């Protein structure tokens, strides 16, 4: 039996989360780019996302705050400051 498209996408999300777990160190622009591409590639819409880092540039959390259309996303600044990353 072949996997469905949603099963494939769910597995891809798990693989990305496995490759970039909490506490991944963003020690270079290349790592940040790879992470962003992995998280956002293939989305059919614009997304405004935040990667929360500690003072050692380690990933605390990743959240997609806003989703838009294929060419734009409306961002509400008051909503950007509300999320707080989990405490480790």
N, C-alpha and C positions, 0 to 999 in steps of 0.2 A: 504494500500500500504506500502510495506517495504522500508526502507531507503537504498540508495545505499552505497557502500563502501566509495565513496568520500564524501557523505553527512555525514556519521558517522565520518570520519576523520576530516572534517571541524568543526563539532560540538566539537570534542575532543580538537582541537586547541583552540576554543573559551573558553572551560571549563578551560584549562590550563592557558590561558591569564587572565581569571577571577580570578583564584586561586592565581596567581602570578602577580598582576598588577604592574605598575610602582610605585616605592617607597616601594616595598616589602623590609623588612629588613632582611638581611642575618646575623642573630645573632649567628648562630651555623653552624658547618660543616654539621649537619643533614639537615638543611634547604637547604643548597647549594646542597647537594646530591639529595634531593627530587626534587628540581627545575631542576637540570640537567637530572635526570631520566625522569621527565615528558616531558621535551623539546626534548630529544634525543631518548627516547625509541621507538622502532618500526621502526626506520629509517633503510632502507636497504642498507645504505652506511655509510662510515666514514664521519664525519662532524667536522670541526674546527669552534667553535663558541666562541663568546666573550660576557660576561655579564659585562656591564659598571656599576660600582658602584660609589657612592659619598663617602665622607670621613666618613659618618655614616653607611656605608655598605648597603645603600638603592639602589635598582635597578633603573638605569636611562634608560637603553636600553639593548636589547639582539639582537645580529646579528649573523647569520650563514655566515661566511666569505668564507669558502671553502668547497666544497663537493668532495669526492673522490670515490673510488671503495668500494667494500665490505670489503677490508682489508687494505686500505691505502688512504691517502690524501696528496696531494702535497701542501705545504704551502710556500708562497712567503713573507718573512719578510717585504719587502718594502710595501706590500699591507696591512699588519696588522696594521701599524702605521697610515695609511691614514684615516680610519673611525674615526669620532668624534661623541660622543653621543650628543643628543639634550640637549639644555640648559633648565633647569626648572626654 
